[in-house]
Amino acid sequence: VEMNIELLSTFQQNYPEEFDGTLDCASMAVCCAFNKIGIYLFQTQKQKKF
């Protein structure tokens, strides 16, 4: 079984290192989340139940 070394590191942060933009409707955002890689930020006006 081959494992990804990046996933094994316990010292990596859960957010991007650089701030490079803003949300167009930040006041309307109810729920925000980064994708698995951490390069895209998603926002929604309705909170989804899992």
Secondary structure, DSSP 4 states (H G I P E B T S, - for coil): ----HHHH-SS--SS-SS-----TTGGG-SEEEE-SSSS-EEEESSPPP-
